[in-house]
Amino acid sequence: MRILIIEDEKPLADEIEQFLKKEHYQCDTVYTGMEASEMLAVNLYDFVLIDIGLPDYYGLDLIKEAKSYNSEAYFIVITARGELEDKLKGFDYGADDYLAKPFSLLELHSRLQAITRRKFGQNKSEIKFGEFVINIDKRLLKHANESVDLTQKEFDLLSYLILNKGRTLDRLQLTEHIWGGFYEEDYDSNYIDVHIKNIRKKLSKHSEANHIKTVRGLGYKFDK
Amino acid sequence: MTFPKTKLKTQLTLINAFSKIVIIIIAVFVLPWIVKKISIQEMDKQLIDKLDRVYELIEQMGIKQFIDIENSPTGFGSYNILKEEYVSIEVSTDTVLNEYIESTQRIIDNEIFDYRVISANFEYDHYYYLLEIGQSTAAITLFEKNLRNFTFIFLVLVLTLSIIFDMTVTQVLLRPFEMIIKNLKKNNHPSNFNYSVTKTTTSDFRYLEDNIHHLMKRIEEIFNEEREYIGNISHEILTPISIIRSKLENFSANTNLEEDDAIKIYETKVTLGRLTKLVRSLLLLSRIENREYLTNENIDINQLVESVLNEIQDRITVKSIRSKTELCSKIYLLKGNKELAHIMIYNLIYNAIRYTPEGGEIQIITSTDNQTFFFEIKDNGIGIPEDKLPYIFDRFKKFQSGNNNFGLGLALVKKICDYHNIKIDVKSKPQKGSTFRLYFPPM
């Protein structure tokens, strides 16, 4: 997967690049709209991550322009404004997803994964663990052809853990993922624990194996 | 003492009418009075003349022609037929010589007449006589009455005409002023002010309007600067937060971290999350204060409540809270901003959930009270002490320590309510629970 990162804040751009490289993305990073415009004219990208608050270029114009060269690319807009208007406008201009600063790198990864699954068909969205099969996009969890009933949030939590298996996800990341948390007043860590407890209970009815490990003081981890 | 505020036009008309009524009153009462005074003065002069002429007659003809004191002292009296005038001479018991004029009544042939009477005590051949010459004042009284009536009718007519005239002229003169005021009233935000120039020949109005336009432009500029400033601040603060956050995440992905260090990084992230939330809430508040949100959507409140409940249901379930919802069968549409209305309802319900213990109960109602549509959320949570109630909508107030609460949630609710002319009412008893009620403006 080839990705172009357009972000005028160099430290942020570098962190994003470092993270995505670890996740085996092929990254190009530029810090100005002009450079981005050149890169987009020459190269073909799968993803373009673009900060619409660029000082030298109106980000949404850049998407419009880039669409003419890179019609296959998916555009993810980063904004610090967090305004709904920008969000809607972003989609109008052909942005495929939207992240408000400050965003979690894991969340970015999860959005990229979602787009990838959409792009390359349904096969990859089916994941096996133990005696269970989970289909992320169809939102189904099955144990030996018998479907396991999870609530919407429980499913979101479980799939997020599975998609990041082997990695510890702290409660904050989990809360943010399933909740978005736009007008959240506080962050209630207990909330995630209750959900995990319920998921474990539902899974244990079918299988003894405990796939979700508790990481003391942090959160949870899905074991391989 | 305060007077109700009225329009300039009304005030001018009132003052005008008042001054004219004063003139009428003065004219109706004072004018006839002055005329009467003058007439009586004139009459007095005539009476003095007549007295002199009677004296002359007595000198020429002798007193005996009028009154024979030795033979028949009955006195002398002479009237003209209509009793408008009379002369009488009789013997006087008074020995003081004097002359005076007075208005008095006389009974003549069993009829009472008003007279102006000159009385004179004089001496003639060692006897004292009282001479009276009277002149009827009926004519003057009648004239006075007629004058009063006439003046009244005339002035009322003149007054009516002049008030109509004044009003028309005032109306025409003040029309530019009224238009300027109307334009100001119509305007709710400098950015949609109508800068069209009102036609006027009055320099004061021209000056006034020019100045209003100038000030409005200035406010609009400041406003836009402020808006840009808020946008920039948002960017300036959220970008560094974003950098810190990404660095922390990359750092914590390092699997060689000691457990304690990992926890510390996590805690830092949580704190950073609080900061983010704080900045976002403050930005939201500023944007509302800056009136950046359009209020042109029709929002079905019942539908909104249902959608928020749907979104928040998970929180209710996790806390094993029983929730009861009763929605009004009547549809109420709020003209406002959907995003803000959502935040308002969300924050209120979320607040109720947060302060209700596990297994508690919340109740959500939409209904009408005296034609007023309202939304109510009731919980049986910890409640708010009475002395704290007035402060719950203030920013950064929190009454429970150790809670990661910035106290902006309710401040936001209040701001959004004010923005939409929604009245918010709170009732609360400690340990019993709180009830928040929103009274919506008429549709």
Boltz contact constraints between the chains, C-beta under 6 A:
constraints:
  - contact:
      token1: [A, 9]
      token2: [B, 239]
      max_distance: 6.0
  - contact:
      token1: [A, 11]
      token2: [B, 243]
      max_distance: 6.0
  - contact:
      token1: [A, 12]
      token2: [B, 242]
      max_distance: 6.0
  - contact:
      token1: [A, 12]
      token2: [B, 243]
      max_distance: 6.0
  - contact:
      token1: [A, 12]
      token2: [B, 246]
      max_distance: 6.0
  - contact:
      token1: [A, 15]
      token2: [B, 246]
      max_distance: 6.0
  - contact:
      token1: [A, 15]
      token2: [B, 247]
      max_distance: 6.0
  - contact:
      token1: [A, 15]
      token2: [B, 250]
      max_distance: 6.0
  - contact:
      token1: [A, 18]
      token2: [B, 250]
      max_distance: 6.0
  - contact:
      token1: [A, 19]
      token2: [B, 250]
      max_distance: 6.0
  - contact:
      token1: [A, 53]
      token2: [B, 235]
      max_distance: 6.0
  - contact:
      token1: [A, 80]
      token2: [B, 234]
      max_distance: 6.0
  - contact:
      token1: [A, 80]
      token2: [B, 235]
      max_distance: 6.0
  - contact:
      token1: [A, 80]
      token2: [B, 238]
      max_distance: 6.0
  - contact:
      token1: [A, 80]
      token2: [B, 239]
      max_distance: 6.0
  - contact:
      token1: [A, 81]
      token2: [B, 234]
      max_distance: 6.0
  - contact:
      token1: [A, 84]
      token2: [B, 339]
      max_distance: 6.0
  - contact:
      token1: [A, 101]
      token2: [B, 238]
      max_distance: 6.0
  - contact:
      token1: [A, 101]
      token2: [B, 242]
      max_distance: 6.0
  - contact:
      token1: [A, 102]
      token2: [B, 241]
      max_distance: 6.0
  - contact:
      token1: [A, 102]
      token2: [B, 242]
      max_distance: 6.0
  - contact:
      token1: [A, 102]
      token2: [B, 245]
      max_distance: 6.0
  - contact:
      token1: [A, 102]
      token2: [B, 276]
      max_distance: 6.0
  - contact:
      token1: [A, 105]
      token2: [B, 246]
      max_distance: 6.0
  - contact:
      token1: [A, 105]
      token2: [B, 249]
      max_distance: 6.0
  - contact:
      token1: [A, 153]
      token2: [B, 314]
      max_distance: 6.0
  - contact:
      token1: [A, 170]
      token2: [B, 266]
      max_distance: 6.0
  - contact:
      token1: [A, 172]
      token2: [B, 269]
      max_distance: 6.0
  - contact:
      token1: [A, 172]
      token2: [B, 270]
      max_distance: 6.0
  - contact:
      token1: [A, 172]
      token2: [B, 273]
      max_distance: 6.0
  - contact:
      token1: [A, 183]
      token2: [B, 343]
      max_distance: 6.0
  - contact:
      token1: [A, 183]
      token2: [B, 346]
      max_distance: 6.0
  - contact:
      token1: [A, 185]
      token2: [B, 409]
      max_distance: 6.0
  - contact:
      token1: [A, 186]
      token2: [B, 404]
      max_distance: 6.0
  - contact:
      token1: [A, 186]
      token2: [B, 405]
      max_distance: 6.0
  - contact:
      token1: [A, 187]
      token2: [B, 273]
      max_distance: 6.0
  - contact:
      token1: [A, 191]
      token2: [B, 318]
      max_distance: 6.0
  - contact:
      token1: [A, 194]
      token2: [B, 318]
      max_distance: 6.0
  - contact:
      token1: [A, 217]
      token2: [B, 263]
      max_distance: 6.0
  - contact:
      token1: [A, 218]
      token2: [B, 266]
      max_distance: 6.0
